[in-house]
């Protein structure tokens, strides 16, 4: 990548895009109220449901991933509703803040950075709560490189409550299995600029029958993010509002290619490159932030040596090797670096990034 003066972009999204996808994103605009768009939207909706292993409704919204998270909240929660927010990092905190902004009565269950949610503590917390309307959490916490055990979490929630399950899967969906129907997930929120090999601009949500029942009684204010608008317009093959067409063009191809490759193969590929990254970090004598059991298959968080200037490290890697690594967020600033490996990524991209990290660490600690 860097040989063509393009930086090796190894942040956990937006992901780098191959030339054919860049060319596609530069395609001429089309009429989003015409038959060409209707055909495209129909194919994309079917393929998105295939990737999510669901018969639930699915929609494309022009927004960032945070817009999809807000969509999950405003369509199902009313002011005063009890919400349990399971937090393992920055994006779990954001989900809780969205619920609070719309008047949810939010109880937070926090876990140490680098840890996944403890199932027993989730069970215990739910047992002590009455009338929980929704449980919200981030599946893959890209700020810490941790993946929550999604299937097991959903199982515990179903056993202990009748709550809706709203999942921020912005940095996991498309790279990590999410069996929406089998695991009983009511809303999944994700976005185009991660594992989907597309530019930012489109978020995607799935919406269950149970979520629709909640929508019918929800009193949260909503307009642009009201799923009823997306459902009504989907019936006539249109978006309710002007879509981000470049991202839709690339997403159509990405979804079709995932279905053609076989989603199991897509997930296996993400696991293999993640393991290659983890092994590479270990070979450099570096530790992962998370317990390897819960290490993410889309982003790896690696501890920096004690006392090293983490900001200077990132700057030197970029300046000297044309590699862009992710840094830590909030309390982890300067303490870790993150390597994104979702979407279009090859082993030499990772090897180049880790080599740059190795050489920079040697220079800074010698």
Secondary structure, 3 states (H helix, E strand, C coil): CHHHCCCEEECCCCCCCCHHHHHHHCCCCCCCCCHHHHHHHHHHHHHHHHHCCCCCEEEEEECCHHHHHHHHHHCCCCCCCEEEEEECCHHHHHHHHHHHHCCCEEEEEECCCCCCCCHHHHHHHHHCCCCEEEEEEECEECCCCEECCHHHHHHHHHHHCCCEEEEECCCCECCECCCHHHHCCCEEEEECCCCCCCCCCEEEEEECHHHHHHHHHCCCCCCCCCHHHHHHHHCCCCCCCCCCHHHHHHHHHHHHHHHHHCHHHHHHHHHHHHHHHHHHHHHCCCCECCCHHHECCCEEEEECCCCCCHHHHHHHHHHHHCEEEEECCHHHCCCEEEEECCCCCCHHHHHHHHHHHHHHHHHHHC
